[in-house]
Amino acid sequence: MVELQRDKIFVPSGVQGKLKIVLHDVSGTLIRALGTIERRGYDYRDVHCTQRVDGDFDLLVHIEDTGGPSNLDTLCKQLERLYNVVSAEKVGKRKHAERA
């Protein structure tokens, strides 16, 4: 009799952040980018897409770890390999300007 291997128990790493992805074409590329994020073990929240003056689209995605690698740079490199993705980068938290 063959024994089935048990699934590994998932322990979230607590990785979360915001990515800025620049797309040439929003129709199919948006679905491919979000699908890649999900398949790599992240859950996306707060998706915001705006069109730039040059015709490209800025996609801002807040992601949370659901089993993905703890390094978001790897995810950015994987996203940049997708067709019609110009760039993908982490967006850090901005410091508030001090008031005089």
PDB file as gemmi writes it, atoms N, CA and C in Angstrom:
CRYST1    1.000    1.000    1.000  90.00  90.00  90.00 P 1                      
ATOM      1  N   MET A   1       0.833  -1.173   0.000  1.00  0.00           N  
ATOM      2  CA  MET A   1       0.000   0.000   0.000  1.00  0.00           C  
ATOM      3  C   MET A   1       0.885   1.246   0.000  1.00  0.00           C  
ATOM      4  N   VAL A   2       0.494   2.242  -0.766  1.00  0.00           N  
ATOM      5  CA  VAL A   2       1.250   3.482  -0.887  1.00  0.00           C  
ATOM      6  C   VAL A   2       0.717   4.501   0.117  1.00  0.00           C  
ATOM      7  N   GLU A   3       1.640   5.092   0.869  1.00  0.00           N  
ATOM      8  CA  GLU A   3       1.243   6.125   1.816  1.00  0.00           C  
ATOM      9  C   GLU A   3       1.412   7.496   1.173  1.00  0.00           C  
ATOM     10  N   LEU A   4       0.426   8.330   1.359  1.00  0.00           N  
ATOM     11  CA  LEU A   4       0.496   9.680   0.826  1.00  0.00           C  
ATOM     12  C   LEU A   4       1.280  10.575   1.774  1.00  0.00           C  
ATOM     13  N   GLN A   5       2.045  11.483   1.201  1.00  0.00           N  
ATOM     14  CA  GLN A   5       2.816  12.414   2.006  1.00  0.00           C  
ATOM     15  C   GLN A   5       1.901  13.516   2.537  1.00  0.00           C  
ATOM     16  N   ARG A   6       2.051  13.833   3.795  1.00  0.00           N  
ATOM     17  CA  ARG A   6       1.249  14.897   4.392  1.00  0.00           C  
ATOM     18  C   ARG A   6       1.737  16.260   3.928  1.00  0.00           C  
ATOM     19  N   ASP A   7       0.803  17.180   3.856  1.00  0.00           N  
ATOM     20  CA  ASP A   7       1.162  18.556   3.512  1.00  0.00           C  
ATOM     21  C   ASP A   7       1.997  19.161   4.629  1.00  0.00           C  
ATOM     22  N   LYS A   8       2.934  20.003   4.238  1.00  0.00           N  
ATOM     23  CA  LYS A   8       3.736  20.707   5.235  1.00  0.00           C  
ATOM     24  C   LYS A   8       2.862  21.758   5.913  1.00  0.00           C  
ATOM     25  N   ILE A   9       3.097  21.964   7.172  1.00  0.00           N  
ATOM     26  CA  ILE A   9       2.339  22.964   7.914  1.00  0.00           C  
ATOM     27  C   ILE A   9       2.886  24.338   7.556  1.00  0.00           C  
ATOM     28  N   PHE A  10       1.994  25.230   7.180  1.00  0.00           N  
ATOM     29  CA  PHE A  10       2.385  26.570   6.763  1.00  0.00           C  
ATOM     30  C   PHE A  10       2.584  27.469   7.970  1.00  0.00           C  
ATOM     31  N   VAL A  11       3.724  28.114   7.984  1.00  0.00           N  
ATOM     32  CA  VAL A  11       4.008  29.109   9.005  1.00  0.00           C  
ATOM     33  C   VAL A  11       4.301  30.422   8.281  1.00  0.00           C  
ATOM     34  N   PRO A  12       3.404  31.407   8.375  1.00  0.00           N  
ATOM     35  CA  PRO A  12       3.626  32.662   7.662  1.00  0.00           C  
ATOM     36  C   PRO A  12       4.866  33.387   8.171  1.00  0.00           C  
ATOM     37  N   SER A  13       5.597  33.990   7.245  1.00  0.00           N  
ATOM     38  CA  SER A  13       6.820  34.703   7.615  1.00  0.00           C  
ATOM     39  C   SER A  13       6.540  36.135   8.048  1.00  0.00           C  
ATOM     40  N   GLY A  14       5.333  36.616   7.814  1.00  0.00           N  
ATOM     41  CA  GLY A  14       4.985  37.972   8.206  1.00  0.00           C  
ATOM     42  C   GLY A  14       5.432  39.035   7.220  1.00  0.00           C  
ATOM     43  N   VAL A  15       5.877  38.605   6.040  1.00  0.00           N  
ATOM     44  CA  VAL A  15       6.322  39.560   5.028  1.00  0.00           C  
ATOM     45  C   VAL A  15       5.116  40.280   4.452  1.00  0.00           C  
ATOM     46  N   GLN A  16       5.209  41.577   4.373  1.00  0.00           N  
ATOM     47  CA  GLN A  16       4.185  42.370   3.705  1.00  0.00           C  
ATOM     48  C   GLN A  16       4.849  43.618   3.151  1.00  0.00           C  
ATOM     49  N   GLY A  17       4.238  44.189   2.164  1.00  0.00           N  
ATOM     50  CA  GLY A  17       4.816  45.377   1.561  1.00  0.00           C  
ATOM     51  C   GLY A  17       3.975  45.855   0.404  1.00  0.00           C  
ATOM     52  N   LYS A  18       4.480  46.873  -0.266  1.00  0.00           N  
ATOM     53  CA  LYS A  18       3.774  47.444  -1.401  1.00  0.00           C  
ATOM     54  C   LYS A  18       4.695  47.373  -2.608  1.00  0.00           C  
ATOM     55  N   LEU A  19       4.145  46.934  -3.732  1.00  0.00           N  
ATOM     56  CA  LEU A  19       4.896  46.847  -4.975  1.00  0.00           C  
ATOM     57  C   LEU A  19       4.346  47.844  -5.979  1.00  0.00           C  
ATOM     58  N   LYS A  20       5.246  48.426  -6.763  1.00  0.00           N  
ATOM     59  CA  LYS A  20       4.858  49.277  -7.885  1.00  0.00           C  
ATOM     60  C   LYS A  20       5.273  48.541  -9.149  1.00  0.00           C  
ATOM     61  N   ILE A  21       4.287  48.232  -9.987  1.00  0.00           N  
ATOM     62  CA  ILE A  21       4.524  47.494 -11.217  1.00  0.00           C  
ATOM     63  C   ILE A  21       4.084  48.383 -12.375  1.00  0.00           C  
ATOM     64  N   VAL A  22       4.967  48.586 -13.342  1.00  0.00           N  
ATOM     65  CA  VAL A  22       4.649  49.397 -14.518  1.00  0.00           C  
ATOM     66  C   VAL A  22       4.321  48.452 -15.666  1.00  0.00           C  
ATOM     67  N   LEU A  23       3.134  48.643 -16.265  1.00  0.00           N  
ATOM     68  CA  LEU A  23       2.637  47.765 -17.326  1.00  0.00           C  
ATOM     69  C   LEU A  23       2.479  48.545 -18.631  1.00  0.00           C  
ATOM     70  N   HIS A  24       2.795  47.874 -19.772  1.00  0.00           N  
ATOM     71  CA  HIS A  24       2.534  48.482 -21.086  1.00  0.00           C  
ATOM     72  C   HIS A  24       1.053  48.414 -21.423  1.00  0.00           C  
ATOM     73  N   ASP A  25       0.467  47.257 -21.208  1.00  0.00           N  
ATOM     74  CA  ASP A  25      -0.932  47.014 -21.569  1.00  0.00           C  
ATOM     75  C   ASP A  25      -1.621  46.451 -20.341  1.00  0.00           C  
ATOM     76  N   VAL A  26      -2.751  47.009 -19.974  1.00  0.00           N  
ATOM     77  CA  VAL A  26      -3.369  46.631 -18.712  1.00  0.00           C  
ATOM     78  C   VAL A  26      -4.272  45.405 -18.815  1.00  0.00           C  
ATOM     79  N   SER A  27      -4.821  45.122 -19.989  1.00  0.00           N  
ATOM     80  CA  SER A  27      -5.868  44.095 -20.092  1.00  0.00           C  
ATOM     81  C   SER A  27      -5.409  42.718 -19.609  1.00  0.00           C  
ATOM     82  N   GLY A  28      -4.545  42.052 -20.320  1.00  0.00           N  
ATOM     83  CA  GLY A  28      -4.110  40.716 -19.920  1.00  0.00           C  
ATOM     84  C   GLY A  28      -2.965  40.731 -18.938  1.00  0.00           C  
ATOM     85  N   THR A  29      -2.158  41.779 -18.988  1.00  0.00           N  
ATOM     86  CA  THR A  29      -0.983  41.856 -18.131  1.00  0.00           C  
ATOM     87  C   THR A  29      -1.370  42.008 -16.667  1.00  0.00           C  
ATOM     88  N   LEU A  30      -2.436  42.722 -16.395  1.00  0.00           N  
ATOM     89  CA  LEU A  30      -2.913  42.888 -15.025  1.00  0.00           C  
ATOM     90  C   LEU A  30      -3.273  41.540 -14.414  1.00  0.00           C  
ATOM     91  N   ILE A  31      -3.999  40.727 -15.161  1.00  0.00           N  
ATOM     92  CA  ILE A  31      -4.395  39.399 -14.669  1.00  0.00           C  
ATOM     93  C   ILE A  31      -3.170  38.512 -14.470  1.00  0.00           C  
ATOM     94  N   ARG A  32      -2.207  38.569 -15.403  1.00  0.00           N  
ATOM     95  CA  ARG A  32      -0.992  37.757 -15.274  1.00  0.00           C  
ATOM     96  C   ARG A  32      -0.167  38.184 -14.065  1.00  0.00           C  
ATOM     97  N   ALA A  33      -0.061  39.494 -13.828  1.00  0.00           N  
ATOM     98  CA  ALA A  33       0.721  39.987 -12.691  1.00  0.00           C  
ATOM     99  C   ALA A  33       0.085  39.576 -11.360  1.00  0.00           C  
ATOM    100  N   LEU A  34      -1.221  39.769 -11.231  1.00  0.00           N  
ATOM    101  CA  LEU A  34      -1.902  39.384  -9.986  1.00  0.00           C  
ATOM    102  C   LEU A  34      -1.881  37.876  -9.788  1.00  0.00           C  
ATOM    103  N   GLY A  35      -2.004  37.123 -10.873  1.00  0.00           N  
ATOM    104  CA  GLY A  35      -1.930  35.660 -10.786  1.00  0.00           C  
ATOM    105  C   GLY A  35      -0.561  35.189 -10.344  1.00  0.00           C  
ATOM    106  N   THR A  36       0.494  35.841 -10.832  1.00  0.00           N  
ATOM    107  CA  THR A  36       1.857  35.488 -10.428  1.00  0.00           C  
ATOM    108  C   THR A  36       2.064  35.766  -8.948  1.00  0.00           C  
ATOM    109  N   ILE A  37       1.577  36.897  -8.479  1.00  0.00           N  
ATOM    110  CA  ILE A  37       1.694  37.230  -7.055  1.00  0.00           C  
ATOM    111  C   ILE A  37       1.013  36.159  -6.210  1.00  0.00           C  
ATOM    112  N   GLU A  38      -0.174  35.756  -6.617  1.00  0.00           N  
ATOM    113  CA  GLU A  38      -0.936  34.763  -5.857  1.00  0.00           C  
ATOM    114  C   GLU A  38      -0.278  33.383  -5.906  1.00  0.00           C  
ATOM    115  N   ARG A  39       0.202  32.986  -7.081  1.00  0.00           N  
ATOM    116  CA  ARG A  39       0.831  31.667  -7.219  1.00  0.00           C  
ATOM    117  C   ARG A  39       2.159  31.577  -6.487  1.00  0.00           C  
ATOM    118  N   ARG A  40       2.807  32.705  -6.250  1.00  0.00           N  
ATOM    119  CA  ARG A  40       4.087  32.711  -5.534  1.00  0.00           C  
ATOM    120  C   ARG A  40       3.901  32.719  -4.020  1.00  0.00           C  
ATOM    121  N   GLY A  41       2.660  32.690  -3.563  1.00  0.00           N  
ATOM    122  CA  GLY A  41       2.409  32.554  -2.131  1.00  0.00           C  
ATOM    123  C   GLY A  41       2.089  33.840  -1.407  1.00  0.00           C  
ATOM    124  N   TYR A  42       1.609  34.830  -2.136  1.00  0.00           N  
ATOM    125  CA  TYR A  42       1.233  36.094  -1.512  1.00  0.00           C  
ATOM    126  C   TYR A  42      -0.240  36.366  -1.764  1.00  0.00           C  
ATOM    127  N   ASP A  43      -0.833  37.137  -0.884  1.00  0.00           N  
ATOM    128  CA  ASP A  43      -2.214  37.570  -1.038  1.00  0.00           C  
ATOM    129  C   ASP A  43      -2.171  39.064  -1.308  1.00  0.00           C  
ATOM    130  N   TYR A  44      -2.861  39.502  -2.351  1.00  0.00           N  
ATOM    131  CA  TYR A  44      -2.816  40.925  -2.678  1.00  0.00           C  
ATOM    132  C   TYR A  44      -4.024  41.644  -2.101  1.00  0.00           C  
ATOM    133  N   ARG A  45      -3.761  42.850  -1.633  1.00  0.00           N  
ATOM    134  CA  ARG A  45      -4.774  43.724  -1.051  1.00  0.00           C  
ATOM    135  C   ARG A  45      -4.572  45.117  -1.639  1.00  0.00           C  
ATOM    136  N   ASP A  46      -5.577  45.913  -1.632  1.00  0.00           N  
ATOM    137  CA  ASP A  46      -5.473  47.316  -2.024  1.00  0.00           C  
ATOM    138  C   ASP A  46      -4.774  47.485  -3.376  1.00  0.00           C  
ATOM    139  N   VAL A  47      -5.404  46.998  -4.432  1.00  0.00           N  
ATOM    140  CA  VAL A  47      -4.875  47.101  -5.789  1.00  0.00           C  
ATOM    141  C   VAL A  47      -5.353  48.418  -6.398  1.00  0.00           C  
ATOM    142  N   HIS A  48      -4.403  49.211  -6.901  1.00  0.00           N  
ATOM    143  CA  HIS A  48      -4.732  50.522  -7.469  1.00  0.00           C  
ATOM    144  C   HIS A  48      -3.975  50.688  -8.784  1.00  0.00           C  
ATOM    145  N   CYS A  49      -4.694  50.970  -9.868  1.00  0.00           N  
ATOM    146  CA  CYS A  49      -4.086  51.097 -11.190  1.00  0.00           C  
ATOM    147  C   CYS A  49      -4.433  52.460 -11.789  1.00  0.00           C  
ATOM    148  N   THR A  50      -3.408  53.184 -12.258  1.00  0.00           N  
ATOM    149  CA  THR A  50      -3.619  54.482 -12.899  1.00  0.00           C  
ATOM    150  C   THR A  50      -2.828  54.538 -14.199  1.00  0.00           C  
ATOM    151  N   GLN A  51      -3.359  55.281 -15.172  1.00  0.00           N  
ATOM    152  CA  GLN A  51      -2.670  55.427 -16.449  1.00  0.00           C  
ATOM    153  C   GLN A  51      -1.742  56.635 -16.403  1.00  0.00           C  
ATOM    154  N   ARG A  52      -0.532  56.440 -16.914  1.00  0.00           N  
ATOM    155  CA  ARG A  52       0.461  57.505 -16.952  1.00  0.00           C  
ATOM    156  C   ARG A  52       0.316  58.324 -18.224  1.00  0.00           C  
ATOM    157  N   VAL A  53       1.010  59.441 -18.293  1.00  0.00           N  
ATOM    158  CA  VAL A  53       0.967  60.321 -19.457  1.00  0.00           C  
ATOM    159  C   VAL A  53       1.499  59.610 -20.700  1.00  0.00           C  
ATOM    160  N   ASP A  54       2.526  58.755 -20.529  1.00  0.00           N  
ATOM    161  CA  ASP A  54       3.128  58.063 -21.673  1.00  0.00           C  
ATOM    162  C   ASP A  54       2.313  56.860 -22.152  1.00  0.00           C  
ATOM    163  N   GLY A  55       1.177  56.585 -21.528  1.00  0.00           N  
ATOM    164  CA  GLY A  55       0.313  55.489 -21.955  1.00  0.00           C  
ATOM    165  C   GLY A  55       0.479  54.212 -21.155  1.00  0.00           C  
ATOM    166  N   ASP A  56       1.588  54.086 -20.413  1.00  0.00           N  
ATOM    167  CA  ASP A  56       1.776  52.921 -19.556  1.00  0.00           C  
ATOM    168  C   ASP A  56       0.878  53.046 -18.326  1.00  0.00           C  
ATOM    169  N   PHE A  57       0.827  51.976 -17.541  1.00  0.00           N  
ATOM    170  CA  PHE A  57      -0.011  51.952 -16.349  1.00  0.00           C  
ATOM    171  C   PHE A  57       0.839  51.684 -15.119  1.00  0.00           C  
ATOM    172  N   ASP A  58       0.573  52.402 -14.038  1.00  0.00           N  
ATOM    173  CA  ASP A  58       1.187  52.139 -12.738  1.00  0.00           C  
ATOM    174  C   ASP A  58       0.219  51.297 -11.925  1.00  0.00           C  
ATOM    175  N   LEU A  59       0.698  50.160 -11.467  1.00  0.00           N  
ATOM    176  CA  LEU A  59      -0.101  49.265 -10.637  1.00  0.00           C  
ATOM    177  C   LEU A  59       0.532  49.226  -9.257  1.00  0.00           C  
ATOM    178  N   LEU A  60      -0.190  49.692  -8.238  1.00  0.00           N  
ATOM    179  CA  LEU A  60       0.276  49.628  -6.855  1.00  0.00           C  
ATOM    180  C   LEU A  60      -0.487  48.517  -6.152  1.00  0.00           C  
ATOM    181  N   VAL A  61       0.252  47.577  -5.572  1.00  0.00           N  
ATOM    182  CA  VAL A  61      -0.360  46.413  -4.941  1.00  0.00           C  
ATOM    183  C   VAL A  61       0.220  46.237  -3.547  1.00  0.00           C  
ATOM    184  N   HIS A  62      -0.636  46.202  -2.541  1.00  0.00           N  
ATOM    185  CA  HIS A  62      -0.204  45.877  -1.182  1.00  0.00           C  
ATOM    186  C   HIS A  62      -0.327  44.370  -1.030  1.00  0.00           C  
ATOM    187  N   ILE A  63       0.775  43.699  -0.662  1.00  0.00           N  
ATOM    188  CA  ILE A  63       0.752  42.241  -0.567  1.00  0.00           C  
ATOM    189  C   ILE A  63       1.060  41.786   0.853  1.00  0.00           C  
ATOM    190  N   GLU A  64       0.529  40.608   1.181  1.00  0.00           N  
ATOM    191  CA  GLU A  64       0.782  39.972   2.472  1.00  0.00           C  
ATOM    192  C   GLU A  64       1.169  38.529   2.226  1.00  0.00           C  
ATOM    193  N   ASP A  65       2.055  38.022   3.059  1.00  0.00           N  
ATOM    194  CA  ASP A  65       2.573  36.667   2.920  1.00  0.00           C  
ATOM    195  C   ASP A  65       1.519  35.626   3.253  1.00  0.00           C  
ATOM    196  N   THR A  66       1.376  34.645   2.365  1.00  0.00           N  
ATOM    197  CA  THR A  66       0.553  33.465   2.658  1.00  0.00           C  
ATOM    198  C   THR A  66       1.344  32.203   2.350  1.00  0.00           C  
ATOM    199  N   GLY A  67       2.656  32.300   2.344  1.00  0.00           N  
ATOM    200  CA  GLY A  67       3.495  31.138   2.079  1.00  0.00           C  
ATOM    201  C   GLY A  67       4.584  31.381   1.066  1.00  0.00           C  
ATOM    202  N   GLY A  68       4.774  32.614   0.671  1.00  0.00           N  
ATOM    203  CA  GLY A  68       5.777  32.931  -0.335  1.00  0.00           C  
ATOM    204  C   GLY A  68       7.157  33.092   0.272  1.00  0.00           C  
ATOM    205  N   PRO A  69       8.159  33.308  -0.603  1.00  0.00           N  
ATOM    206  CA  PRO A  69       9.509  33.534  -0.101  1.00  0.00           C  
ATOM    207  C   PRO A  69       9.573  34.824   0.709  1.00  0.00           C  
ATOM    208  N   SER A  70      10.510  34.880   1.646  1.00  0.00           N  
ATOM    209  CA  SER A  70      10.580  36.050   2.526  1.00  0.00           C  
ATOM    210  C   SER A  70      11.258  37.246   1.865  1.00  0.00           C  
ATOM    211  N   ASN A  71      11.732  37.089   0.636  1.00  0.00           N  
ATOM    212  CA  ASN A  71      12.414  38.173  -0.058  1.00  0.00           C  
ATOM    213  C   ASN A  71      11.545  38.675  -1.205  1.00  0.00           C  
ATOM    214  N   LEU A  72      11.084  39.898  -1.126  1.00  0.00           N  
ATOM    215  CA  LEU A  72      10.224  40.457  -2.166  1.00  0.00           C  
ATOM    216  C   LEU A  72      10.987  40.780  -3.446  1.00  0.00           C  
ATOM    217  N   ASP A  73      12.328  40.872  -3.378  1.00  0.00           N  
ATOM    218  CA  ASP A  73      13.117  41.118  -4.585  1.00  0.00           C  
ATOM    219  C   ASP A  73      12.966  39.969  -5.574  1.00  0.00           C  
ATOM    220  N   THR A  74      12.866  38.752  -5.070  1.00  0.00           N  
ATOM    221  CA  THR A  74      12.664  37.587  -5.934  1.00  0.00           C  
ATOM    222  C   THR A  74      11.338  37.697  -6.663  1.00  0.00           C  
ATOM    223  N   LEU A  75      10.303  38.097  -5.969  1.00  0.00           N  
ATOM    224  CA  LEU A  75       8.991  38.275  -6.592  1.00  0.00           C  
ATOM    225  C   LEU A  75       9.047  39.366  -7.661  1.00  0.00           C  
ATOM    226  N   CYS A  76       9.753  40.455  -7.392  1.00  0.00           N  
ATOM    227  CA  CYS A  76       9.872  41.541  -8.378  1.00  0.00           C  
ATOM    228  C   CYS A  76      10.562  41.049  -9.645  1.00  0.00           C  
ATOM    229  N   LYS A  77      11.606  40.251  -9.503  1.00  0.00           N  
ATOM    230  CA  LYS A  77      12.307  39.711 -10.671  1.00  0.00           C  
ATOM    231  C   LYS A  77      11.394  38.795 -11.481  1.00  0.00           C  
ATOM    232  N   GLN A  78      10.580  38.000 -10.790  1.00  0.00           N  
ATOM    233  CA  GLN A  78       9.646  37.113 -11.483  1.00  0.00           C  
ATOM    234  C   GLN A  78       8.584  37.914 -12.221  1.00  0.00           C  
ATOM    235  N   LEU A  79       8.117  38.996 -11.632  1.00  0.00           N  
ATOM    236  CA  LEU A  79       7.117  39.841 -12.287  1.00  0.00           C  
ATOM    237  C   LEU A  79       7.696  40.536 -13.520  1.00  0.00           C  
ATOM    238  N   GLU A  80       8.960  40.948 -13.449  1.00  0.00           N  
ATOM    239  CA  GLU A  80       9.585  41.638 -14.577  1.00  0.00           C  
ATOM    240  C   GLU A  80       9.756  40.735 -15.794  1.00  0.00           C  
ATOM    241  N   ARG A  81       9.712  39.438 -15.600  1.00  0.00           N  
ATOM    242  CA  ARG A  81       9.824  38.494 -16.717  1.00  0.00           C  
ATOM    243  C   ARG A  81       8.527  38.353 -17.506  1.00  0.00           C  
ATOM    244  N   LEU A  82       7.437  38.850 -16.959  1.00  0.00           N  
ATOM    245  CA  LEU A  82       6.151  38.731 -17.643  1.00  0.00           C  
ATOM    246  C   LEU A  82       6.090  39.660 -18.852  1.00  0.00           C  
ATOM    247  N   TYR A  83       5.373  39.214 -19.872  1.00  0.00           N  
ATOM    248  CA  TYR A  83       5.197  40.002 -21.090  1.00  0.00           C  
ATOM    249  C   TYR A  83       4.444  41.294 -20.773  1.00  0.00           C  
ATOM    250  N   ASN A  84       4.901  42.408 -21.298  1.00  0.00           N  
ATOM    251  CA  ASN A  84       4.327  43.747 -21.123  1.00  0.00           C  
ATOM    252  C   ASN A  84       4.522  44.341 -19.732  1.00  0.00           C  
ATOM    253  N   VAL A  85       5.366  43.734 -18.896  1.00  0.00           N  
ATOM    254  CA  VAL A  85       5.715  44.342 -17.611  1.00  0.00           C  
ATOM    255  C   VAL A  85       7.024  45.098 -17.805  1.00  0.00           C  
ATOM    256  N   VAL A  86       6.993  46.396 -17.595  1.00  0.00           N  
ATOM    257  CA  VAL A  86       8.175  47.238 -17.787  1.00  0.00           C  
ATOM    258  C   VAL A  86       9.114  47.122 -16.591  1.00  0.00           C  
ATOM    259  N   SER A  87       8.562  47.241 -15.386  1.00  0.00           N  
ATOM    260  CA  SER A  87       9.379  47.158 -14.176  1.00  0.00           C  
ATOM    261  C   SER A  87       8.512  46.768 -12.987  1.00  0.00           C  
ATOM    262  N   ALA A  88       9.177  46.261 -11.959  1.00  0.00           N  
ATOM    263  CA  ALA A  88       8.513  45.919 -10.697  1.00  0.00           C  
ATOM    264  C   ALA A  88       9.497  46.221  -9.574  1.00  0.00           C  
ATOM    265  N   GLU A  89       9.030  46.950  -8.566  1.00  0.00           N  
ATOM    266  CA  GLU A  89       9.912  47.315  -7.463  1.00  0.00           C  
ATOM    267  C   GLU A  89       9.128  47.456  -6.167  1.00  0.00           C  
ATOM    268  N   LYS A  90       9.855  47.291  -5.057  1.00  0.00           N  
ATOM    269  CA  LYS A  90       9.254  47.520  -3.747  1.00  0.00           C  
ATOM    270  C   LYS A  90       9.133  49.015  -3.515  1.00  0.00           C  
ATOM    271  N   VAL A  91       8.057  49.410  -2.871  1.00  0.00           N  
ATOM    272  CA  VAL A  91       7.857  50.812  -2.520  1.00  0.00           C  
ATOM    273  C   VAL A  91       7.903  50.890  -1.005  1.00  0.00           C  
ATOM    274  N   GLY A  92       8.832  51.692  -0.483  1.00  0.00           N  
ATOM    275  CA  GLY A  92       8.976  51.819   0.958  1.00  0.00           C  
ATOM    276  C   GLY A  92       8.025  52.842   1.531  1.00  0.00           C  
ATOM    277  N   LYS A  93       7.968  52.855   2.830  1.00  0.00           N  
ATOM    278  CA  LYS A  93       7.136  53.843   3.513  1.00  0.00           C  
ATOM    279  C   LYS A  93       7.835  55.187   3.463  1.00  0.00           C  
ATOM    280  N   ARG A  94       7.079  56.195   3.138  1.00  0.00           N  
ATOM    281  CA  ARG A  94       7.637  57.542   3.089  1.00  0.00           C  
ATOM    282  C   ARG A  94       7.633  58.155   4.479  1.00  0.00           C  
ATOM    283  N   LYS A  95       8.679  58.900   4.761  1.00  0.00           N  
ATOM    284  CA  LYS A  95       8.732  59.619   6.031  1.00  0.00           C  
ATOM    285  C   LYS A  95       7.964  60.920   5.873  1.00  0.00           C  
ATOM    286  N   HIS A  96       7.216  61.268   6.875  1.00  0.00           N  
ATOM    287  CA  HIS A  96       6.456  62.517   6.833  1.00  0.00           C  
ATOM    288  C   HIS A  96       7.411  63.703   6.956  1.00  0.00           C  
ATOM    289  N   ALA A  97       7.153  64.728   6.188  1.00  0.00           N  
ATOM    290  CA  ALA A  97       7.984  65.935   6.242  1.00  0.00           C  
ATOM    291  C   ALA A  97       7.736  66.662   7.560  1.00  0.00           C  
ATOM    292  N   GLU A  98       8.810  67.146   8.110  1.00  0.00           N  
ATOM    293  CA  GLU A  98       8.681  67.892   9.359  1.00  0.00           C  
ATOM    294  C   GLU A  98       8.152  69.282   9.058  1.00  0.00           C  
ATOM    295  N   ARG A  99       7.252  69.722   9.881  1.00  0.00           N  
ATOM    296  CA  ARG A  99       6.684  71.057   9.701  1.00  0.00           C  
ATOM    297  C   ARG A  99       7.472  72.065  10.518  1.00  0.00           C  
ATOM    298  N   ALA A 100       7.692  73.230   9.927  1.00  0.00           N  
ATOM    299  CA  ALA A 100       8.465  74.273  10.618  1.00  0.00           C  
ATOM    300  C   ALA A 100       7.599  75.067  11.561  1.00  0.00           C  
TER     301      ALA A 100                                                      
END                                                                             
